[in-house]
Amino acid sequence: MDLAKKVGGEKLKVNWSEIHVQIPIIWGEHLIRPYAGLKTVGDAIGTPIAWLVSLVRLMPNIVYFSILIARQ
């Protein structure tokens, strides 16, 4: 995690990471941190977004991120 890295014009905060959405499962799910006209996971395809590290799952050659906590 690089706290000097900017995503959407804002520096990443502690416990946040930059991710790239490639294949959304729930297109209409709202982003935790919307910006630049991006409001949903579907809007963010191919764009770097900030996501909580606790919601990112690393697997061999694949990174998954969870939206479950975003719904609470």
C-alpha positions in Angstrom: 0.0 0.0 0.0 1.5 3.3 -1.1 -0.1 6.2 0.9 1.4 8.7 -1.6 -0.5 7.1 -4.4 -3.5 9.2 -5.7 -6.7 7.5 -6.8 -9.4 9.7 -8.2 -7.5 12.7 -7.2 -7.2 11.8 -3.5 -4.3 10.1 -1.7 -5.0 6.6 -0.5 -5.6 6.4 3.2 -4.5 3.8 5.7 -6.2 0.4 5.0 -7.2 1.5 1.4 -5.7 0.0 -1.8 -5.9 0.8 -5.5 -7.8 -1.9 -7.5 -8.9 -2.1 -11.2 -12.4 -3.5 -11.9 -12.4 -5.9 -14.8 -15.4 -8.2 -14.4 -18.1 -6.9 -12.1 -20.5 -9.4 -10.5 -23.0 -6.8 -9.3 -22.9 -3.9 -11.8 -25.2 -1.6 -10.0 -23.5 -1.8 -6.5 -22.5 1.6 -5.3 -18.8 2.4 -4.8 -17.6 3.0 -1.3 -15.8 6.1 -2.5 -17.4 7.5 -5.7 -15.6 10.1 -7.8 -15.2 11.5 -11.3 -18.7 10.5 -12.3 -18.2 6.9 -11.2 -20.9 5.8 -8.8 -21.3 2.1 -9.3 -19.0 -0.9 -9.8 -20.2 -1.2 -13.4 -19.2 2.5 -14.0 -15.6 1.7 -12.8 -14.7 -1.0 -15.4 -11.1 -0.5 -16.4 -10.6 2.4 -14.0 -8.5 2.4 -10.9 -10.6 2.9 -7.8 -9.9 2.9 -4.0 -11.2 0.0 -2.0 -10.8 -1.1 1.6 -7.9 -3.6 2.0 -10.1 -5.7 4.4 -12.5 -6.3 1.5 -9.8 -7.4 -1.0 -9.2 -11.2 -1.3 -6.0 -12.4 -3.0 -6.0 -15.7 -4.8 -3.4 -17.2 -7.3 -3.4 -14.9 -10.3 -6.8 -13.3 -9.3 -7.8 -10.6 -6.9 -11.4 -10.5 -5.7 -13.0 -7.7 -3.8 -16.0 -7.9 -1.7 -19.0 -5.5 -1.6 -20.7 -7.2 1.3 -19.7 -4.6 3.9 -20.6 -1.8 1.6 -24.2 -2.8 1.8 -24.5 -2.5 5.6 
